[in-house]
Amino acid sequence: MRVNYFDLGFCWDCAEIDKIINDIFPSLGIEDYRIYAFDACREYAESALKKYKDNPKIQIYNYAVSDSDKIIKLYHHWNRTGHSIYNTKQD
């Protein structure tokens, strides 16, 4: 059975994805998987693309998930904890 895992806004170091593919899936005997990871930050997406370039089971997308089809400013948090469309995060 194939498992599809969706990560909507992955961490800058892809820690969650690493945990899934290196610990959780192996402990459950899951070998047939696909990971679809989305992040609005171009820097994060480009880094993840490089990191997983040799793993065809992982697809990285530089998109935000939203119910709106428009361009919105993305605020970056100063300590890399995440991004937001709300200005409570600082550039």
N, C-alpha and C positions, 0 to 999 in steps of 0.2 A: 504494500500500500504506500502510495506517495503522500508525503506531508508537505503542504504549502504553508510557509510561514511569511507573514507580512509584517514589516517593521516600518511604522509610519513616523519617521523622525528619529533616525539612529544617532547614537552618541558619536562625538568627534573621533574616538579611537575604535569605534565599532565593537565595544566590549560586549554588548548584548548578542550580536551576531556570533562573535567568537565563542561565547558561552554556549549558545545553542548548538553550533556545529562541532565543538570540541568536547563538551561535557554532556549536555542534555540528550541530544540525538543519539550519541553512542551508548549512553546508559540505558536508553530505551530500545536499542537495537535498530534504530532508524538509519537506513543508508540511502533510501530513495526519497530525496527531499528537493524542494526548490525554495529559495528565499528571494523575496521581492522586497527590496529596501528603498525607501523614499526619504529624501531630505531636501529642503528648500535651499540649503546653503551650498553654493557651488564648490567651495573649498572642501567641505565634508564629502560631497559626492565624488569629487575628483580623487581625493585621497582613498576613499573606499574602492573606487574603480581600479586604482593601481594595486591596492592590497589584495583584491580578489580576482585579478585579471586571469589567473590560471584556474579558477574554479567556475566552470560553466553552470553550476547549480545555483549560483548567486547572481542576481540581477540588481544593479544599482540604478536608481533613477533620480535625477536632479529636478524633482517636482515637489510641490507642496500639495497636500490633500485638502481639498476645500469644496464647499458647495457653491462657490462663486468662480466665474471665469473672468478674472480681471487681475491686473498687476497690483500688488500690494507691497508696501515697504516692509522689509524684513529687518528687525532689530536684533543685533548680535549681543549676547551677554558677554561682559568683559572677561569672565573666568571660564568661558567655553562650556557652561552648563547647558546651553541650549539657545534656541532662537524663538522669537515671538513676533506676531503682528502687532503686539501692544507695546507702547513706548516705555513700559516699565523695565525693559531691557535696554541697555545702552550700547550705542555704536562703538 
